[in-house]
């Protein structure tokens, strides 16, 4: 293993400059009730207020904005369970390009409709039997499109890291940063930014039970595959960490904890009732871990990145009433 990481703090700063005036600088919320409940100062970075309703716009725009005019003219391909799909569709439209997105058949309706609304063509597959990477790569090769993967790409990772960069710029020192983990792009970028600015910070990932591929991989010291998780946190249902993301996370992430679907629903309900914030299941996992006592030691000052809020009202009501 070399000492050089594939994404650096300078890359995150460069992405932030590129995103200035394009991506939203999302709010950091506080709750005295939450602080008292867990015994810490908690700073909640709300990427549910980002364009397309999730952090994914950061990485997609940072990557697509670096393509040549010829690549933009031919178009973009991507595969995604929903938020990266919307991000690529919107970023492509903003940059005068077009997008074709490979999406699971069971993608939540709100994410699928939004992706189409941004002008993308959608190609569906069965997430439990199909290989979205193979489908996406074949589609890109056949049509001459540039493939922008959801997490295993240096410019995508750097773009995602700007969420943590903004959080730390706004609130200063943190003892712990908690981040959702799917394929690992958000936490890889966040850890790059956080450890670059605050070398002593502890970075903790949160995964759904059954979808704990990163936790298992970190324990094994190599990438480990798990069956596709049937979890309400559909955006985190990765089978195996990305190669690039894992090469970063194995060096910068201190721990990964897991939460149940019941923990996630409880956090979504709590955030809605006490903070007046709507979180999608994947976005709520850091709050779920905190409320469910999944951290062995609660630090004095901690940041949570809430990765998204894309859930339709019927599904939200159904989950919160369960």
N, C-alpha and C positions, 0 to 999 in steps of 0.2 A: 504494500500500500504506500503510495507516495504521500508527501505532506501537503501537496497542493489540492485544494478542493475545486470541483468543477464550477462552482458558483461562489462568488465572493461578495463581501459587503459593498465593494465598489460597483459590482454588477447591479446590486439592489438599488444603490443610489442612482445609477444610470437609468434604471427602469423608472424610478420615481420621477426623474426629470422628464422622461418621455411621456409619462402618464399625467403630468401636471396639467390641469385644465381640461382633461379628458375623463379620467376616472374621478369619482367622488372621494373627497377626504371624509371618510365616514366618522360618525360620532363615537365618542367614548362615554358610556353611561355609568353612573354610580347608583347604588341602592344602599341606604343606611340599614335597611332591613336585612339585606343580604350580608353586609359586613358584620352585623351583630350576630346573624345566624351561624356564620362560619368562623367568626373570630379573626377576620383579616380585612385589609383594605382591598377591595376587588374592583378592577377596572375592566369594563366589558366593551371590547371593540366590536362594533355592530356592522359586520359586513353584509347583513341582511338589508342594509340601506345602500349598498353599492349598486351601480348600474347592473341591470338584469337580476338584481336581488341576491347577489352572491359575489364572493371574492374573485371568482373565476375570470371576470372581465379584465382584471389587472394583468394576469399572465397571458391571456389570449391577445390582448391589444399589444402588449410589449413584444410578443413574438411576431405577430402578423405585420406590425408597423415596420419591421426590419426587412421585409421581403422586397425583392426587386419589382419594378413596374411590370416586367414580363410575368413574374410569378403571380402577382396580384391580378393580372389580366386573365390568367388561366383559371384561377380560383383556388379555394381552400377546401380540404377535406378534414373531418374530425370524427372521433367516436366518443360518445358520452352518454351517461345516464340522465343528463338534463342540464346542469348548470354550465358545464363547459360548452355544451351544444349552443346554449343561448349566447354565451360569451363570444364564441367564434362567429356565430351568425351576425351579432351586432357589430363586432370589431371589423369583420369583412365588409359589412355594409358601410360603416363609417369611413373605411379606407378605399371605397370604390371597387371592391371585389365581390365575389359570390362564394357561397358555401354549400357543401353537401355534407350532411351529418348522419352518421350511423347511430341509431338509438334503439334501446331495448323496446320490445313491444309493450311492456308493462310500465314504461316511463310515466310518472304522474302527468295527468292531463295538462295541468297548468304549465309544466315545463315544455311539453311537446307543442302546445299551442303558441307559447311565446316564441319558441325557436322558429316555427313556421311564420309567425308574425314579423320576425326580423328579416324574412325573405329567404330563409334557407330551404333547400330541398332535403327531405327526410327519407332515409332508407332504414327500415326496421329489421330487427333480428330477435331471436329468443335468447335471453341472457343466460339461460340454464343449459343450453345445448350449443349455442353459436360462439364463435371466436371473433370478438369485435375487432381485435387488432388485425387479424388476417383479412377480415372483410374490409376494414378501412384501408389497409395497405393495397389490397387488390383494386379497390375502387379508385384510389389515388393514381395507381399505375395505369389503369385503363383509361382514365380521363385526363391524365397529365396534371393532376392537382397537387398542391403542396400540402402534406399531411402535418397538422398541428396536434400532437398528442395532448391528453388532458393533464399530464404531470411530468412525464419523462423527457424534458426538454429544458436546456439551461435558461433560455429566455422566459419560458413559462414560469420556472421556479423563481427566477429573479423578480419577475413581476408580482408573484404571490407574496414574496417577502416584503413588499412595500406596505402591507397591512401592519405587520409587526413594527416596521420602521416608523410609521406614523404614530402608532400607539406609544412607543418609547419616546419619540420626540415630544409627545404631548404630556405624558405623565412622569417621565424620568425613570428613576431606579425601580426595578422589579426584582423580587426574589425568585418568582416562578412565573412561567408563561405556559398556559395550557391551550392546546391546539387540536382540532379534529384531525384524524388520520384516515385517509382512504388509500389512494395510490402513493401518497407521501409528498406531493408537491408543495402544499401549503405549509406543512411543518418543516420541510427542508428549507424553503425560502425564509420562513419565520425564524428558524434556528440560526440560519446564516446571519440574518439581520440582528437578532437578539444577542447572540454570542459575540458578534463583531462589536456591538455597542456596549454590552454589559457582560464581560467575560465570566463573571461569577453567577449569572442567572441559570436557574434550573429549567430546562425545557421538557415538558411532559406532554406526550401525545395521548389522545383518547380514541378508542375504537369500540365498535359494538361487539357484544359477545358473539362468538361464532365467526366474526370477521376480523379476527385478531392476527392477521398475517404479519403485520409489522412487529407486534409484540413477540410473536414466536420467532420471527427472523432475527431480531436483535438478540434474543436469548441464545439462538443457535449460532450466531455469527455469520450467517449466510441467508439468502432469500429462501423462504419457506412458503409453499403454496397451501392454501386451505380451500375447501369447497365454497362455492358461491353462497354467501350468507343470506338467509331469508329474514332480513331485518327491516324494520320500518325506516332505518337510516340508509335508504337506497343509494345515496351518494357516496357512502363509505364501503360499499360491498365489493371491495377489491379482492381478487384471489391471491395475488402475490405483489409485494412491493415492486416499484419500478427499479431498474438497475441503477439509473443515475440518482434517483431520490434515495435509495437505500445506501449508496456510497456516501452520501452526505449524512443521512440520519444515523447511521451506525456510529458516526464520530461526534455528532453534535447533540443528539437526543439522549436525555438522561434516563427517561423511563416512559413506559406506555401502560396506561390502565384501561380497563374495559368497563362498559356499562351495559345494563340490560335494556330491552325495549321499555319495560316498566319504568326504569330510571329516566329514560329519555322523555317519556310522556309526562312524568311528574315534573320535570324541568320545564317543558314547554308550557304546561299549565301554570306553574309558578311564575314564569317570566311574563305570561299574559296577564295574570291576575295582579301581580305585585309590581312589575316594571312596565306594563302596558306595551310589551314588545312581542311580536309574532316571530317565532323561530321554527324553521323546518327541522325535522328529526335529526338530520345529519349536522345541522348547525348548532343544535342544542347540547351536543355531547359533552363539551367542557363544563357547562353549567350542571349537567346531570351528574358528572363525576364529582363535582364539588359538593353538591347537595346530598349526594348519596354516601359521602364520606370515603371516597375511593383513594384520596391522597393520604399516605401514612402520616405525613406531617404538614399541617397547614402553615404556610409562611406568613410573614407580616404584610407584604404587598404582592399582589398577584394580578396578572392579566389573563383574560380569557378572550380568545378570538371566536366570535360567533360567525360561522362561515356563510350562512345563508338563511333566507326566509321564504323560499319558494314552495308554498303548500297552498292548495286551494281550500276555500272556506269549509266545504263539506268534509274533506278529509281531516282538517284541523279539528273541527267540532266532533267528528267521530272518534278521533284519538283521545281528545281531552275529556270526552264523556265516558270513556271506557274504564 
